[in-house]
Amino acid sequence: MVEPGAFFQTFLGLLGVQLPWIVPALVAGVSSGSSPSATYICRRVTMVFEGASIVLLLVLAGIILARGGAHRLTPQPFA
């Protein structure tokens, strides 16, 4: 729970609010522990976004390789 505390400390610092990192960390810990369904939903949404980003990166890599890369692909390195 340290990461949410550090994130919100930085975010609130940009808004001019000074708050120790432990306060948002405790709030995040209590809220995530008190609502298992919310934790499940957050995990599911994170996995969907991660999966989508991996698929997009694979599509982009496929397009780059299909077009020949920056200097055209040749079988020369394998000969």
DSSP file (Angstrom, degrees, kcal/mol; ACC not computed):
  #  RESIDUE AA STRUCTURE BP1 BP2  ACC     N-H-->O    O-->H-N    N-H-->O    O-->H-N    TCO  KAPPA ALPHA  PHI   PSI    X-CA   Y-CA   Z-CA
    1    1 A M     >        0   0    0      0, 0.0     4,-1.1     0, 0.0    27,-0.2   0.000 360.0 360.0 360.0   4.0    0.0    0.0    0.0
    2    2 A V  H  >  +     0   0    0      1,-0.2     4,-2.7     2,-0.2     5,-0.2   0.891 360.0  60.5 -70.8 -38.5    3.0    2.3   -0.1
    3    3 A E  H  > S+     0   0    0      1,-0.2     4,-2.7     2,-0.2     5,-0.2   0.917 104.0  46.7 -61.3 -46.9    2.7    3.0   -3.8
    4    4 A P  H  > S+     0   0    0      0, 0.0     4,-2.7     0, 0.0    -1,-0.2   0.894 113.1  52.2 -61.0 -35.3   -0.8    4.5   -3.7
    5    5 A G  H  X S+     0   0    0     -4,-1.1     4,-2.0     2,-0.2    -2,-0.2   0.928 111.8  44.3 -64.5 -44.2    0.4    6.6   -0.7
    6    6 A A  H  X S+     0   0    0     -4,-2.7     4,-2.2     2,-0.2    -1,-0.2   0.899 113.9  51.2 -66.6 -40.0    3.5    7.9   -2.6
    7    7 A F  H  X S+     0   0    0     -4,-2.7     4,-2.7    -5,-0.2    -2,-0.2   0.955 113.5  43.0 -61.6 -50.3    1.4    8.5   -5.7
    8    8 A F  H  X S+     0   0    0     -4,-2.7     4,-2.8     1,-0.2     5,-0.2   0.816 110.2  56.8 -70.0 -28.6   -1.2   10.6   -3.9
    9    9 A Q  H  X S+     0   0    0     -4,-2.0     4,-1.9    -5,-0.2    -1,-0.2   0.934 112.0  42.8 -63.5 -44.4    1.4   12.4   -1.9
   10   10 A T  H  X S+     0   0    0     -4,-2.2     4,-1.8     2,-0.2    -2,-0.2   0.927 115.4  49.3 -65.5 -45.1    3.0   13.6   -5.2
   11   11 A F  H  X S+     0   0    0     -4,-2.7     4,-1.0     1,-0.2    -2,-0.2   0.933 113.7  44.7 -61.0 -47.6   -0.4   14.3   -6.8
   12   12 A L  H  <>S+     0   0    0     -4,-2.8     5,-3.0     1,-0.2     4,-0.3   0.840 108.3  59.1 -67.5 -31.4   -1.6   16.4   -3.8
   13   13 A G  H ><5S+     0   0    0     -4,-1.9     3,-1.1    -5,-0.2    -1,-0.2   0.871 101.8  54.1 -62.8 -36.8    1.8   18.1   -3.6
   14   14 A L  H 3<5S+     0   0    0     -4,-1.8    -1,-0.2     1,-0.3    -2,-0.2   0.794 107.9  50.6 -66.3 -27.1    1.3   19.3   -7.2
   15   15 A L  T 3<5S-     0   0    0     -4,-1.0    -1,-0.3    -3,-0.2    -2,-0.2   0.460 124.5-105.6 -87.9  -1.7   -2.0   20.8   -6.0
   16   16 A G  T < 5S+     0   0    0     -3,-1.1     2,-0.6    -4,-0.3    -3,-0.2   0.575  79.8 129.0  90.6  10.4   -0.3   22.5   -3.1
   17   17 A V      < -     0   0    0     -5,-3.0     2,-0.6    -6,-0.1    -1,-0.3  -0.885  46.3-152.1-102.4 122.8   -1.6   20.1   -0.4
   18   18 A Q        +     0   0    0     -2,-0.6    -8,-0.1    -3,-0.1    -9,-0.1  -0.841  28.8 155.4 -96.9 121.9    1.1   18.7    1.9
   19   19 A L        -     0   0    0     -2,-0.6    -6,-0.1   -10,-0.2    -7,-0.1  -0.994  44.5-110.5-146.4 134.5    0.2   15.3    3.3
   20   20 A P    >   -     0   0    0      0, 0.0     3,-1.2     0, 0.0    -2,-0.0  -0.362  30.2-121.2 -64.8 148.6    2.4   12.5    4.6
   21   21 A W  T 3> S+     0   0    0      1,-0.3     4,-1.7     2,-0.2     5,-0.1   0.741 105.9  69.5 -63.6 -23.5    2.4    9.4    2.4
   22   22 A I  H 3> S+     0   0    0      1,-0.2     4,-2.5     2,-0.2    -1,-0.3   0.819  90.6  60.9 -67.9 -30.1    1.1    7.2    5.2
   23   23 A V  H <> S+     0   0    0     -3,-1.2     4,-2.2     2,-0.2    -1,-0.2   0.974 109.7  37.8 -64.9 -55.9   -2.4    8.9    5.2
   24   24 A P  H  > S+     0   0    0      0, 0.0     4,-2.6     0, 0.0    -1,-0.2   0.852 115.2  56.9 -64.4 -30.3   -3.3    8.0    1.6
   25   25 A A  H  X S+     0   0    0     -4,-1.7     4,-2.3     2,-0.2    -2,-0.2   0.920 108.5  45.7 -65.1 -42.8   -1.6    4.6    2.0
   26   26 A L  H  X S+     0   0    0     -4,-2.5     4,-2.7     2,-0.2     5,-0.2   0.897 112.3  51.1 -66.3 -39.8   -3.8    3.8    5.0
   27   27 A V  H  X S+     0   0    0     -4,-2.2     4,-2.5     2,-0.2     5,-0.2   0.922 112.0  47.1 -62.6 -43.5   -6.9    5.0    3.2
   28   28 A A  H  X S+     0   0    0     -4,-2.6     4,-2.3     2,-0.2     5,-0.2   0.896 112.7  50.0 -64.8 -40.0   -6.1    2.8    0.2
   29   29 A G  H  X S+     0   0    0     -4,-2.3     4,-1.8     2,-0.2    -2,-0.2   0.920 113.5  44.3 -64.6 -44.6   -5.4   -0.2    2.4
   30   30 A V  H  X S+     0   0    0     -4,-2.7     4,-1.8     2,-0.2    -2,-0.2   0.917 115.2  48.1 -67.2 -43.1   -8.7    0.2    4.3
   31   31 A S  H  X S+     0   0    0     -4,-2.5     4,-0.7    -5,-0.2    -2,-0.2   0.881 113.7  46.1 -68.6 -36.7  -10.7    0.8    1.2
   32   32 A S  H  < S+     0   0    0     -4,-2.3     7,-0.2    -5,-0.2    -1,-0.2   0.838 115.2  47.4 -74.7 -30.5   -9.2   -2.2   -0.7
   33   33 A G  H  < S+     0   0    0     -4,-1.8    -2,-0.2    -5,-0.2    -1,-0.2   0.767 110.3  51.8 -79.0 -24.9   -9.6   -4.5    2.3
   34   34 A S  H  < S+     0   0    0     -4,-1.8    -1,-0.2     1,-0.2    -2,-0.2   0.605 111.3  46.6 -88.0 -11.0  -13.2   -3.5    3.0
   35   35 A S     X  +     0   0    0     -4,-0.7     4,-1.8    -3,-0.2     3,-0.3  -0.715  55.2 171.7-134.6  84.6  -14.5   -4.1   -0.5
   36   36 A P  H  > S+     0   0    0      0, 0.0     4,-2.3     0, 0.0     5,-0.1   0.837  82.7  56.6 -62.5 -31.8  -13.4   -7.4   -2.1
   37   37 A S  H  > S+     0   0    0      2,-0.2     4,-2.3     1,-0.2     5,-0.1   0.882 105.8  50.4 -68.6 -35.6  -15.7   -6.8   -5.1
   38   38 A A  H  > S+     0   0    0     -3,-0.3     4,-2.5     2,-0.2    -1,-0.2   0.889 110.0  50.6 -67.5 -37.8  -14.1   -3.5   -5.9
   39   39 A T  H  X S+     0   0    0     -4,-1.8     4,-2.5    -7,-0.2    -2,-0.2   0.909 109.8  50.5 -64.2 -41.6  -10.7   -5.1   -5.7
   40   40 A Y  H  X S+     0   0    0     -4,-2.3     4,-2.3     2,-0.2    -2,-0.2   0.915 111.2  48.2 -61.7 -43.6  -11.9   -7.9   -8.1
   41   41 A I  H  X S+     0   0    0     -4,-2.3     4,-2.7     2,-0.2     5,-0.2   0.915 111.5  49.9 -64.6 -43.1  -13.2   -5.2  -10.5
   42   42 A C  H  X S+     0   0    0     -4,-2.5     4,-2.4     1,-0.2    -2,-0.2   0.911 111.7  48.4 -62.6 -42.6  -10.0   -3.3  -10.4
   43   43 A R  H  X S+     0   0    0     -4,-2.5     4,-2.4     2,-0.2    -1,-0.2   0.916 112.4  49.1 -62.9 -42.0   -7.9   -6.4  -11.0
   44   44 A R  H  X S+     0   0    0     -4,-2.3     4,-2.1     2,-0.2    -2,-0.2   0.921 112.0  47.3 -64.8 -45.0  -10.2   -7.4  -13.9
   45   45 A V  H  X S+     0   0    0     -4,-2.7     4,-2.4     2,-0.2    -1,-0.2   0.912 111.9  51.0 -63.4 -42.4  -10.0   -3.9  -15.5
   46   46 A T  H  X S+     0   0    0     -4,-2.4     4,-2.5    -5,-0.2    -2,-0.2   0.917 110.3  49.0 -61.3 -43.5   -6.2   -3.8  -15.1
   47   47 A M  H  X S+     0   0    0     -4,-2.4     4,-2.6     2,-0.2    -1,-0.2   0.872 109.9  51.8 -65.3 -36.9   -5.9   -7.2  -16.8
   48   48 A V  H  X S+     0   0    0     -4,-2.1     4,-2.5     2,-0.2    -2,-0.2   0.938 112.5  45.2 -64.5 -46.0   -8.1   -6.2  -19.7
   49   49 A F  H  X S+     0   0    0     -4,-2.4     4,-2.2     2,-0.2    -2,-0.2   0.900 113.9  49.2 -65.5 -40.0   -6.0   -3.1  -20.3
   50   50 A E  H  X S+     0   0    0     -4,-2.5     4,-2.1     2,-0.2    -2,-0.2   0.920 112.2  48.4 -64.4 -43.2   -2.7   -5.0  -20.0
   51   51 A G  H  X S+     0   0    0     -4,-2.6     4,-2.3     1,-0.2    -2,-0.2   0.911 111.3  50.0 -62.7 -42.7   -4.0   -7.6  -22.4
   52   52 A A  H  X S+     0   0    0     -4,-2.5     4,-2.5     1,-0.2    -1,-0.2   0.891 109.6  51.0 -63.6 -39.4   -5.1   -5.0  -24.9
   53   53 A S  H  X S+     0   0    0     -4,-2.2     4,-2.2     2,-0.2    -1,-0.2   0.889 109.9  49.6 -67.4 -37.2   -1.8   -3.2  -24.7
   54   54 A I  H  X S+     0   0    0     -4,-2.1     4,-2.3     2,-0.2    -2,-0.2   0.922 111.3  49.1 -65.6 -43.2    0.1   -6.5  -25.4
   55   55 A V  H  X S+     0   0    0     -4,-2.3     4,-2.4     1,-0.2    -2,-0.2   0.921 111.3  49.6 -62.1 -43.7   -2.2   -7.3  -28.4
   56   56 A L  H  X S+     0   0    0     -4,-2.5     4,-2.4     1,-0.2    -1,-0.2   0.896 110.6  49.9 -63.4 -39.7   -1.6   -3.8  -29.8
   57   57 A L  H  X S+     0   0    0     -4,-2.2     4,-2.5     2,-0.2    -1,-0.2   0.895 110.7  49.6 -65.6 -39.1    2.2   -4.1  -29.4
   58   58 A L  H  X S+     0   0    0     -4,-2.3     4,-2.3     2,-0.2    -2,-0.2   0.895 111.1  49.4 -66.5 -38.9    2.1   -7.5  -31.2
   59   59 A V  H  X S+     0   0    0     -4,-2.4     4,-2.4     2,-0.2    -2,-0.2   0.926 111.9  48.9 -63.8 -44.4    0.1   -6.0  -34.0
   60   60 A L  H  X S+     0   0    0     -4,-2.4     4,-2.4     1,-0.2    -2,-0.2   0.914 111.3  49.0 -62.2 -43.4    2.5   -3.1  -34.3
   61   61 A A  H  X S+     0   0    0     -4,-2.5     4,-2.5     1,-0.2    -1,-0.2   0.897 110.8  51.6 -63.1 -40.0    5.5   -5.4  -34.3
   62   62 A G  H  X S+     0   0    0     -4,-2.3     4,-2.5     2,-0.2    -2,-0.2   0.898 109.9  48.8 -63.0 -41.2    3.8   -7.5  -37.0
   63   63 A I  H  X S+     0   0    0     -4,-2.4     4,-1.8     2,-0.2    -2,-0.2   0.923 112.1  48.7 -64.6 -44.2    3.1   -4.5  -39.2
   64   64 A I  H  <>S+     0   0    0     -4,-2.4     5,-2.6     1,-0.2     4,-0.4   0.928 115.3  44.0 -62.1 -45.2    6.7   -3.3  -38.9
   65   65 A L  H ><5S+     0   0    0     -4,-2.5     3,-0.9     1,-0.2    -1,-0.2   0.870 110.7  54.8 -69.1 -36.0    8.1   -6.7  -39.7
   66   66 A A  H 3<5S+     0   0    0     -4,-2.5    -1,-0.2     1,-0.3    -2,-0.2   0.839 107.7  50.1 -66.3 -32.2    5.7   -7.2  -42.6
   67   67 A R  T 3<5S-     0   0    0     -4,-1.8    -1,-0.3    -5,-0.2    -2,-0.2   0.520 125.3-101.9 -84.3  -4.6    6.8   -4.0  -44.2
   68   68 A G  T <>5 -     0   0    0     -3,-0.9     4,-0.6    -4,-0.4     3,-0.3   0.550  47.8-105.9 101.6   7.8   10.4   -5.0  -43.9
   69   69 A G  T  4< -     0   0    0     -5,-2.6     3,-0.3    -6,-0.2     4,-0.1  -0.245  63.4 -46.9  69.0-161.0   11.6   -3.0  -40.9
   70   70 A A  T  4 S+     0   0    0      1,-0.2    -1,-0.2     2,-0.1    -5,-0.0   0.809 141.2  24.5 -79.3 -30.9   13.8    0.0  -41.2
   71   71 A H  T  4 S-     0   0    0     -3,-0.3    -1,-0.2     3,-0.0    -2,-0.2  -0.037 117.5 -94.4-127.7  31.0   16.3   -1.5  -43.7
   72   72 A R     <  -     0   0    0     -4,-0.6     2,-0.3    -3,-0.3    -3,-0.2   0.693  41.8-100.9  60.0 130.1   14.3   -4.3  -45.3
   73   73 A L        +     0   0    0     -8,-0.2    -1,-0.1    -4,-0.1    -4,-0.1  -0.631  45.0 174.1 -81.7 134.1   14.5   -7.8  -44.0
   74   74 A T        -     0   0    0     -2,-0.3     4,-0.1    -6,-0.0    -3,-0.0  -0.943  41.6-122.9-134.5 157.7   16.7  -10.2  -45.8
   75   75 A P  S >  S+     0   0    0      0, 0.0     3,-1.5     0, 0.0     4,-0.5   0.383  82.4 108.3 -79.9   6.9   17.8  -13.8  -45.1
   76   76 A Q  G >   +     0   0    0      1,-0.3     3,-1.4     2,-0.2    -3,-0.0   0.851  69.9  56.8 -55.7 -41.5   21.4  -12.7  -45.2
   77   77 A P  G 3  S+     0   0    0      0, 0.0    -1,-0.3     0, 0.0     0, 0.0   0.759 108.8  48.7 -64.6 -19.9   22.0  -13.0  -41.4
   78   78 A F  G <         0   0    0     -3,-1.5    -2,-0.2     1,-0.2     0, 0.0   0.471 360.0 360.0 -95.7  -3.5   20.9  -16.7  -41.5
   79   79 A A    <         0   0    0     -3,-1.4    -1,-0.2    -4,-0.5    -3,-0.1   0.459 360.0 360.0 -91.3 360.0   23.1  -17.6  -44.5
